[in-house]
Structure formats: structure tokens, C-alpha cells
């Protein structure tokens, strides 16, 4: 698609684009990333092609976007565009196509989102590498020893699911921490098993969070809003205990307040890591085929079974039990009173206000 011609789009749809000549492409990663140097090389984009094409990054019905932008209006899309294109430096600006006068105009934070084509415009000479996508494919076996169990113990005592997949490894995790948590002081030899990469929810909600169908949108210091990206099932709703029948009185998850139960702890996940996870939720729901087709746009992950991803018996594996979340929800609905104690294991991350 030529960026110099008038853009075309479908009625009722919102699209976010970027000029292809501003986007560097990632090289093929090595078979194994065993050092910070190899991770940096894998995450360093090469010069872009000489083209007038554009890359569509996000697309979907406007109503679907409004479900997540809520009261933030265009600020939500501006933040997401920065996180996709330039999370560390935020050098671009968001433009929207004005069909009446056939030109792009700047977007303000308070502008309402519309069914339009948006463009992330970067300064001349600036080349960006788009945020990579985490497909989070496969799980593995939890053992009772080693770094993963140690991390889980610390996370559960503090407030458990990983914000970034463990298969990503330490070296790529450090780059994510650097790019999305630039306000946080660097941590030497940071490990993917560090408790900053962990958050504890109930079993039902862990399943959603783990596969980028439940995200936490930053609102203010130590305050987040729960956003459900999971497809809706007729007659069922997403609650703080999982998917339950529409007639339930259990509080709805989407829009719920979430806060760390011990906000003073330095080992709480920094907002930047929560932001990275939320971006992955957005990309899973709205990511366009153009974006997904870019070479080496998926995060490299270890092709091995690792410690700490699922229970020893394997029954919480999404691959082995694809309907786990729904089945759990049905079980809760059938015996809600008998299971009150189990329901209360949900941590204070999901608030009651």
C-alpha cells in the first residue's frame, strides 16, 4: 500500500499504520541466545527497505477498540502506538486521516477515537524496530526445586504467573525491562526468574493472563484496570472467578480495579513490565496480518520444556486441556457456595472496589 496515495479503509473500522520506510527489520536470531550481546543483536533492526508502502499494525471494529480505550479516548491509542513503535524513546506522533480535506492531522490525547486510519509518524531519519510479539506457545513441567519454585514462593508470599514467558530467557527479558521500564534503575544480571517478573492471581485468572487474554492497564501509581481480551461466549460473562453464566452475581472482571497488595515492596513488577504484557494482549486481539508477517517479528523462545510452567501432572496445560478456563467456570457456577474458600485464594491484586 502506497503511503503517498489517499488511504482506503473499511467503514466502521479503526486502523493504525506506519510508513514501512521508517521500520527496520529484524535479523534471523541465532539458534540459542546465550548472552546479552546475542540478545542485543537479535533485537537490533536492520535498515528498512526503500519503499513507499505502509505497514498496518492494528485493525478492528471501532466498538472493540472503545471497549479498551474507555475514558482515556485517544490517549489509549497514542500510548499503544508508542509501545509498538518506540517504547523507550516515544519519538513519534499520532496522526489521523481527514478525508474531508485529504490530509493528515495531529491527534490530541482528549480526541475521541473514530473509525479512521491512524498513522504513527516518526521524525525524518529515525528508524524504529517494532515491538516483537510473544506467541507463548507450549508449556512445560513444574518441579519442586530450582529457580522457578523459588520465584513462585517469593511471589506468593509477596502478594504465580510470569509476566514474560520463561522460554524467552534472561537476556531478552533484560532488553524488555530496559525498553519498557526505563524509569526503573537497571538491575545487574536480572533473571527471568526474578520475582519482578511474577504476579499472583487465582488459577482461573492465571490461565487468561498467561495467554494474553487478561491485561492490566496502568491508571496511576499502584493502580491498574483489568481488561479482558478473551472472546465472549453467548450466555457467559468474565468474572473475577472465571467464566460464569450470565445470571451470576459475581463481579465482572472487565474494568475492575487492581492494585499490588504491598505497594511498598521494591520487588513488585514495575509498571513497564505490566505495560509490555498489556501490549501483547492488544497485539493478540488487534494485530494486523501485515505486522504478523514481518520477518522474525516473534520473540525467540527456547524450544525446550522448562521448569515452572505447569503442574507435574500436566493437567493445567492449555494444549492438553483447551477448555480449562470454561470448565473451571462451569464447576464454580455449579457449586459456588461449597467453593467459597477456594475462591478467596484470589489475591488482592484484583480489588473489591
Buried (B, 14 or more C-beta within 10 A) or exposed (E): EEBEEEBEBEEEBBBBBBBBBBBBBBBEBEEEBEEBEBBBBBBEBEEBEEEEBBBBBBBBBBEBBBBBBEEBBBBBBBBBBBBBBBBBEBEBBBBBBEEEEEEBEEBEEEBEBEBBBBBBBBEEEEEBBBBBBBBBEBBBBBEEEEBBBEBBEBBBEBBBBBBBBBBBBBBBBBBBBBBBBBEBEEBEEBBBBBBBBBBBBBBBBBBBBBBBBBBBBBBEEBBBBBBBBBEEEEEBBBBBBBBBBEEBEBEBBBEBBBBBEEEEEEEBBBBBBBBBBBBBBBBBBBBBEBBEEBEBBBBBBBEEEBBBBBEEEBEBBBEEBEEBBBEBBBEBBEEBEEBEEBBEEBBEBBBEE
